[in-house]
């Protein structure tokens, strides 16, 4: 029949992509073709002529290695970026058809590939719809009613992040989230019997999901469609549809791991085409009737979008303020005067942990910026992310903006990527800095995807004290600084915290991490919000050319100030605060050299690995071992973060360069 002809055409089209590239994964696209065909021709609301239509259904390919399938449907249904030439240049330099989907292109909601990330992103996408519906929908104006659909495979189900995300989705009752599980019983090693024998639907039932099974996912199109229709009617819980498929359907190697990650080979692919009634000598062949079936979806999508636009026009007449806010939110433009009431701090004000200053900033920002939404991984009393009478986002209470993520750091960060991808949100999440290890997979995708979000990470050094080395970050700051599109802010006091939030919220397409202290820090005389925007600036200076520069971030800036004003009082000392390496790297050479001039030795001081400080400093005081369990003051004494040790090392550095003034580390060629 025609459905089968369409699916077989897609199977061979995807296999041609992989064969031409001599690289890729043909098995999953061939196995999931029927699922995709039903979804894209009978179910999903989307508009290829306007891929950013606010109320489009969202599709996530969590098993991103099967991306040839997604690219094929974007091409066939009329997404202009996905030309036939792009299909033929699959996985090649300069092509948008990368080896795994990247969200920089139309029709790709989120970047996937690392397994389990996509299904976790989808929970964020579904939460985004639930929140927008709760806040903006009115009687007769069901503006936001889209579904989020996910394809995932056994690998996604094995990764722990999928369990975190599914547990949270079930708790929240996200009824417009529908996951189609490609249950083909195959992983890279072979049969899933080797390592994965659990009953997945029963697991999801325990999470609070509705579950359905389609026994023949290869060609039971009505069965797949009916299952999705049933799922759509379940409004109080997400649905998992377990679809039994055959990986590499049509290949002589079908049903085995041999079709997973390698081209089929010319002979096998030719035989597949013969079996399906297609010309084995043709590549990327789409018959006219198949092409018309898919290209017709563009007009269908336009009509659906136009109907929604008319509804929105009527909504705008009746609720002009709400409509204006919806448009502003999706534009990414922040509200007017959002910075106006951020707190300012002056010397003599109480010493505060920078996590407390962060809370004071959030108390101003969240009421002013309705798109800000977020929460903590069961650490809200420690991260200080709870704000006033902030309402929780819970099942049946989706207007809330405080998310209780529970102890699910990895799922939390992936959720943030997803809700950001919905549009109209500016998300944040929080945990302890040392638990970056739990979030790393998702933060890497934040970085790659250009997600504008804020990671609030408190307890940023040995200064957290008695919890000991299991909780004390050593290499974490360097890890984040090594990411190419992420901004790390480690503020020294309240003014720098406010400046860090301003910089983070003004980023266009980059995640930001705020590294915040547990211990109280003094408010510095020379600190400023504007200084944060430069990445590094002088907080304490001397007359004339300095004898030495002390450079630090966060809690060690006040230590350096105390050293300059104490043990090094007889020397000419400049203290430089470096709250953000990445912003300082963007400054002119002239400015960089005004901060770190030639001829002056620089000593960096940071309670972290010294890795990375070589860009600015000639020598460093840092952490070269794990921490320990003790009160913070004893730990700083033990590891040399004292005025006496900083003074001693500064004197030795000055002696080393006496008579041989050093070139500034920033006075170098950069490519």
Buried (B, 14 or more C-beta within 10 A) or exposed (E): EEBBBBBBBBBBBBBBBBBBBEBBBBBBBBBBBBBBBBBBBBBBBBBBEBBEBBBBBBBBBBBBBBBBBBBBBBBBBBBEBBEEEBBBBBBEEEBBBBBBBBBBBBBBBBBBBBBBBBBBBBBBBBBBBBBBBBBBBEEEBEBBBBBBBBBBBBBBBBBEBBBBBBBBBBBBBBBBBBBBBBBBBBBEEBEBEEEBEEEBBEBBBEBBBBBBBBEBBBBBBEBBBBBBEBBBEBEEBBBBBBBBBBBBBBBBBBBBBBBBBBBBBEEBBBBBBEBBEBEBEEBBBBEEEBEEBBBEBBEBBBEBBEEBBEBBEEBBEEBEEBBEBBBBBBEEEBEEEBBEEBBEBEEEEEEBBBBBBBBBBBBBBBEBBBBBBBBBBBBBEBBBBBBEEBEEBBBEEBEBBBBBBBEBBBBBBBBBBBBBBBBBBBBBBBBBBBBBEBBBBBBBBBBBBBBBBBBBBBBBBBBBBEBBBEBBBBBBBBBBBEBEBBBBBBBBBBBBBBBBBBBBBEBEEBBBBBBBBBBBBBBBEBBBBEBBBBBBBBBBBBEEEBBBBBBBBBBBBBBBBBBBEEBBEEBBBBBBBBBBBBBBBEBEEEBBBEBBBEEBBBBBBBBBBBBBBEBBBBBBBBBEEEBBBBEBEBBBBEBBBBBEBBBBBBBEBBEEBEEEEBEBBBEEEEE
